[in-house]
Structure formats: structure tokens, C-alpha cells
Amino acid sequence: MKAPTNKLLITIIATVALLLLVLFFLIHDSSKLTVTHYTYSNSRIPEEFDGFTIVQLSDIHCKNFGENNKDFIDAVTSLQPDVIFLTGDMIDEAHSDLTPLRNLFAEISTIAPIYAISGNHECHEDAPYHELLSLYEEYQITDLDD
């Protein structure tokens, strides 16, 4: 067997380094709490909705953001929403402990009405979907799936 050339070794090392860098950014970015603000205007919207604030929460995957989800709760609270929408992937098949969601729902359910729809991860056969529905019921979150 012929020994690898320096060019081949450099290519292999660069490829592995690039893959590790991409993996780091994927893991880091998926664990970061991000708040994005949008302002929507339309002349057909009644004046009563002027300043109406909607908070949409998505792709939580049972993660904690701060101890007992405090960072997440503080972020939602600071937005002073009139309504909150949960738009899927609150859970996934890799997490059976719903404590982060329980902590989140216990606090934000006192702020504004909450409405939920399921994402693809709720539908996975190993996801704790029935436990999630129990949390929705416990915290008076309206499940819109039907």
C-alpha cells in the first residue's frame, strides 16, 4: 500500500475540520433562543387590533432555556402578548421528560390565551404526544388539531 501524500492528508484533515465546524453550528444554533419581531399592517384590519401582539413559539423540542425555562418565560412575558400560538414540535421522540414544557406552560398560560397545533415531531410514534395533550388540558391550551 502506498503512503498517503501530503495533499491527501491535508484534504482529509480539512474535510474533517469542516464537518466538525458544521456540526458545532448545527448544535449551537438549534439550542439558541431567538426572538424575531414582525410588524404587519393592512387597511382591512380593524383599528381594535392596533398594537395587538401575537407570540408564536415553535420547535421547542422539550428544551430548557435557562434554569426551569426562566429565560424563555422572561422573553415571552416581556413581549406582553395578546395571544400565543404553539406551532409545532413542542416535543420529539428523543425527550420523554416534559418538565421544561410544564414550567413554560405554567407561567405563560397566565399571560394570554394559548392555541396549539402539532408539528411532524408530535406525530412520531415514540413521541409523548398524549402527555403533551394532558399538559394542554391542564394549562387550558386550546388544541386546534382536528
WOQUI-V719816 format. One record per residue. N is the residue number from 1. SS is DSSP state (hx for helix, st for strand, lp for the rest). PHI is phi in radians with two decimals (none if undefined). PSI is psi in whole degrees, 0 to 359 (none if undefined). Layout:
N:SS:PHI:PSI
N:SS:PHI:PSI
This chain:
1:lp:none:135
2:lp:-1.41:138
3:lp:-1.18:142
4:lp:-1.13:146
5:lp:-1.39:162
6:hx:-1.04:322
7:hx:-1.11:318
8:hx:-1.14:317
9:hx:-1.09:317
10:hx:-1.10:320
11:hx:-1.10:316
12:hx:-1.12:313
13:hx:-1.11:317
14:hx:-1.11:320
15:hx:-1.13:315
16:hx:-1.11:317
17:hx:-1.08:318
18:hx:-1.11:316
19:hx:-1.09:319
20:hx:-1.14:321
21:hx:-1.12:315
22:hx:-1.08:316
23:hx:-1.06:316
24:hx:-1.02:312
25:hx:-1.16:324
26:hx:-1.13:315
27:hx:-1.20:314
28:hx:-1.11:314
29:hx:-1.18:326
30:hx:-1.36:352
31:lp:-1.93:12
32:lp:-1.78:134
33:lp:-1.41:122
34:lp:-2.16:131
35:lp:-2.00:125
36:lp:-2.12:133
37:lp:-1.83:136
38:lp:-2.26:142
39:lp:-2.04:128
40:lp:-2.04:130
41:lp:-2.19:141
42:lp:-2.78:131
43:lp:-1.12:343
44:lp:-1.49:353
45:lp:-1.44:127
46:lp:-1.04:150
47:hx:-1.01:332
48:hx:-1.03:339
49:hx:-1.64:6
50:lp:-1.09:122
51:lp:1.44:2
52:lp:-1.11:130
53:lp:-2.01:125
54:st:-1.93:130
55:st:-1.92:128
56:st:-1.95:126
57:st:-1.99:132
58:lp:-2.56:152
59:lp:0.99:47
60:lp:-1.36:321
61:lp:0.92:41
62:lp:1.03:29
63:lp:-1.51:154
64:lp:-1.75:135
65:lp:-2.10:94
66:lp:1.55:165
67:hx:-1.08:126
68:hx:0.99:29
69:hx:1.17:24
70:hx:-1.04:318
71:hx:-1.08:320
72:hx:-1.16:312
73:hx:-1.06:316
74:hx:-1.10:320
75:hx:-1.11:314
76:hx:-1.15:315
77:hx:-1.04:318
78:hx:-1.13:338
79:lp:-1.41:347
80:lp:0.83:60
81:lp:-1.25:151
82:lp:-1.53:335
83:st:-2.70:150
84:st:-2.17:134
85:st:-2.04:130
86:st:-1.74:113
87:st:-1.94:44
88:lp:1.78:158
89:lp:1.05:42
90:lp:-1.21:329
91:lp:-2.19:174
92:lp:-2.73:176
93:lp:-1.29:347
94:lp:-1.56:351
95:lp:-2.24:120
96:lp:-1.82:346
97:lp:-1.54:112
98:lp:-1.63:15
99:hx:-0.97:318
100:hx:-1.02:321
101:hx:-1.23:320
102:hx:-1.02:314
103:hx:-1.08:317
104:hx:-1.14:308
105:hx:-1.11:323
106:hx:-1.03:324
107:hx:-1.53:312
108:hx:-1.33:341
109:lp:-1.21:346
110:lp:-1.56:353
111:lp:-1.57:312
112:lp:-2.76:161
113:st:-1.06:145
114:st:-2.15:136
115:st:-2.19:141
116:st:-2.29:145
117:st:-2.25:159
118:lp:-1.55:153
119:lp:-1.89:186
120:lp:-1.17:331
121:lp:-1.27:330
122:lp:-1.11:331
123:lp:-1.45:351
124:lp:-1.16:137
125:lp:-1.07:336
126:lp:-1.67:1
127:lp:-1.39:144
128:lp:-1.38:61
129:hx:-1.11:318
130:hx:-1.15:326
131:hx:-1.17:322
132:hx:-1.10:317
133:hx:-1.08:325
134:hx:-1.13:321
135:hx:-1.13:319
136:hx:-1.01:315
137:hx:-1.14:316
138:hx:-1.06:322
139:lp:-1.80:18
140:lp:0.93:44
141:lp:-1.60:125
142:st:-1.39:117
143:st:-1.51:119
144:lp:-1.61:1
145:lp:-1.22:123
146:lp:-3.07:none
